[in-house]
């Protein structure tokens, strides 16, 4: 209500347009997220200029990013990580190493500064499991071996991606590239990840009786939110990105998320905040930077992003036949919110230029658009060969 | 993440302190809301000065106010309004008229400007049903006649309060006091209320099949949020306060709230946003303005606020015996978020001075603190005389 008019107007206007574009994309069977970003591009300051988000909107978008990653963490059950086995770990490792390597090499070859190259490469590494999971769910093939490997690998992928991002931010924040410093940051990040995955849930477990004795209504949600905000701030304080803290806070509560209904409740908060984040991502994209040279770069980066996941994630499972390898590879292709947020962190640290930011948005869009239809073709046979499941589906209706 | 450091720090710091104070208050069996406000007074710029909320925090607090009133609207079922009958309507009407009259007269007598007097009087009129409902629920006496009258009257009270607030804002916004203008505003406000209560739910009902066909996930929540933001903005645009629009948006969805699980989901959003609102309310309170004269005024205003509800709400039910009248009167005493928001609207319109704002906060605190213990004494007998309920309670445990 402070500075009521323009702020309230933007809240309403952005929310409605983001959701409208999202709805249209859903109807075209495209990911809603891309629609919400496109709304920002089309209506935002570099497009029609109908709305120029104020600082307050960007602040809300920032909270949206924090809660998005908090949700990703909440959905990452350390237990699953242990059960999915080595195959998924190898898939995730190779699927992170190859995009980093290819992305960095290409960006350096195109004479981008090393720090910027590192950020673009980091944005190329993280698979967005949401889009893949949804396609697999729609096809009712989540129980196939390939699908299980993909979903398991995506969990590792998130954790590894966050560790790499922490290291990248650490490298970029420090003056010059000192290998000793880099090693310390890497150890810190891995240690942080391990603590949040294996020790923090125990602390939460021990806190449980006390939490349920608390007089505050919804104590578990309140404490989870407080820890999410606290770790986000702590992450910034020690030179990482806020979202890294939010992600690890989610990990700590992942085990108790079903019992306390945390996921659904944080989800409700997301439903309100996330559109502002995705819209803002689009609003920051200056379409004017796309000259011929950048379009070539964007296409090459997108192709590299697709090939690196196809090969990196496909190779470790080649023994199971090329069809399984193809399924796993394609399933790992879509990049999403994590890549976007990495680009945003770089933009805010003044390391990623407008052009590199545009590359990342373009790459995210292409990978997200390309993968689902191919997945549908590849997994079609599994669908037909599972009459029992189809039967079950019918009786359920 | 924009201007990450101070903003993130404030988010974390304010959330944690508000909730800590809230928890302490709950343990002392006092309303948590007062604790969250006190956190703002103690830690905020006029207190220890540990945190000076930025514009972004005030923006979030503003959204918090909107969602608070949206929830109040969601909980106001027009059906209940019709069923509770005339007694509740009379209780609500007299319970609004008397505080307005007494408050306005006293403020004018103390040489406050008429507009300011009007705002303080308006802040004195609205009962906060949340606190009363909770006490009645704890005592398990919600089924007594007195409790049903109170809960019914509180529903009317909200709607009538919003209409009066709309008129007050209308009066203050227009230049000079024109009676024709005033009449038009009053008719507009009443018409708006009637439409949102009786026509809008039908529109929602007709929209329902379309909503469930929509591809967007959680379409009902998204549409409810969009309409809440839209009506808030529209209310500001036509010269009312944003919260009035939010309240009426809630009314329109009240009927469908249980089916779509709206209340619980907006509640999750509230859990995150409301602490910023209450903290900000406290942070705006300059304790330095409390000189001897203001303390006297604050006590008088508080006494008037209590007496006016006791008498205004007690008289219409005096026929049912003075005990029932006392129960109804005391049950209507606590003022809460609506009064606070009225004061805030006045502060932001530069009509309410720091001293008048302090009066309202003081009055809200006193009425909220005084009523629950008296209610417990008055309703104790009903509790003992309901062995069946107590029995049911035991077996449920």
Interface residues (C-beta under 8 A of the other chain):
Chain A: X1 X2 X3 X4 X5 X7 X8 X9 X11 X12 X15 X16 X19 X22 X23 X26 X27 X32 X55 X56 X58 X59 X60 X61 X62 X63 X65 X66 X214 X215 X216 X217 X218 X221 X222 X225 X226 X229 X230 X232 X233 X236 X237 X241 X242 X243 X264 X265 X266 X268 X269 X271 X272 X344 X345 X348
Chain B: X1 X2 X3 X4 X5 X7 X8 X9 X11 X12 X15 X16 X19 X22 X23 X26 X27 X32 X55 X56 X58 X59 X60 X61 X62 X63 X65 X66 X214 X215 X216 X217 X218 X221 X222 X225 X226 X229 X230 X232 X233 X236 X237 X241 X242 X243 X264 X265 X266 X268 X269 X271 X272 X344 X345 X348
